[in-house]
Amino acid sequence: MSTPWEFDADAVTAEGDASPSQRTSSFDGLERVHLWQGLEPLHVDQARQLERWMHGMALCKQDIHVQLFPIYPLDPWTTPTQAYKELLLDPFNACSYEYNDMPTVVDTSSEYDELLARLERHMTRKRVQARLPFRLTQYLVIGLRIFNLVYRRRKQTPKLVYHDRESSHRMQAQPQYVVQSTHEPVDKEELQYYYRLGGDKVQWALTVCDVDIKVVFTEEEWKAMTDFGQPGVRLLGFKSQESLKLHHTVLPPWFAYPDEEAYSGSITAFTALLRVLAERRKVAIARMVMWANSEPRLVALLPQLEVRDVHGQVEPPGFHVITLPFVDAVRQYPVPESTGASEGQVSLAKGIISQMAFKKSYQPQQFHNYALQCHYRRLQATALEEEEEAAPEPMFDDTLPKNELIHKVGDGD
């Protein structure tokens, strides 16, 4: 078995057919390096450890994940995770640390069933959504990396493939704009855009008329209309955490982490701000422009301190970036008055709720997306040309109610 420090970081192409230098933006897979480790001596030389760490950082910066699958332990006193800690860097935060301050490594697996499950699991990389400057004052700026922790996984849209009838060669569709009346082709530079203004009946003098005006503008004017400045986060002030309500969340929250590569000292300033806001139970209110030509958002930065257990880091330190609603997004609905319930009905509902309450908090790892799993299994059966008898059995739908348990609880009361 080759030792991991002999890997060439520029030549690793795990789970992909293109080298990192040849990758394009259309490559959306997760690149992983699987280390199947057997009985191998541990090199504790300082120079070898530094060399392994440099290779691990090179893979980390190229968004290549290294996963260790140990077959046997190295020795009774050393765990596989400790032996390969220079390579098993967590891409979520490893690229901002030095060698002497390496963060906790990612978890490993040893059981066969767990190894097989991890290999078949549809994984997504912890991709940086944006790198933004966080302007606390006019002269104090720190770097932020924005991650998307929760995102709804959807089925991929099937692609339509065009083939030539005579040669059967694959063809690429090229759209072309034409004039509706003469069917003459129109260049892209000649295209204009418009917004429809009005559409409602208004009172004008003594007559009622329909206002339907098309405001026409060119592509350059459209770019000027959508330019709200450079991407970044600007601090506006602070509020108490109690003022942040659940219904204030407009979009799924992002997660902000310091970016030491963009601005030196970002980790120190970020940590100081995080601890002070957490101790005082405050949230930071800021203006955020995520990307170029994107609309500015009003966000609240909710602090989260690091949580660790015996296995390592459970929750990373950082800010949850919560998008707040503007006045135009708030809607008022009439709420009808409730008729109320009797004391017997209230006591019965309390008993049902107490008996059916979950023992632990909601854990997404325990619930699978039934529609996605069925879709993946159908794709697997079609790709491998499996027969109906050999096709995988449909998995259990975790969202279905457990009627037997519900009736059992009801009968017990």
Buried (B, 14 or more C-beta within 10 A) or exposed (E): EEEBBEBEBEEBBBEBEEEBEEBEEEEEEBBBBBBEBEEBEEEEEEEBBEBBBEBBBBBBBBBBBBBBBBEEBBEEEEBBBEBBBBBBBBBBBBBBBEEEEBBBBBBBBEEEEEBEEBEEEEEEBBEBBBEBBBBBEEEEBBBBBBBBEEEEEEEEEEEEEEEEEEEEEEEEEEEEEEEEEEEEEEEEEEEEEEEEEEEEEEEEEEEEEEEEEEEEBEEEEBEEEEEEEEBBBBBEEBEEBEEBEEEBBBEEBBBBBBBBEBBEEBBEBBBEBBEEBBEEEBBBBBBBBBEEEEEBBBBBBBBBEEEEEEEEBEEBBBBBBBBBBEEEEEEEEEEEEEEEEEEEEEEBEEBEEEBEEEEEEEEEEEEBBBEEBBBBBEEEBEEEEEEEEEBEEEEEEEEEEEEEEEEEBEEEE
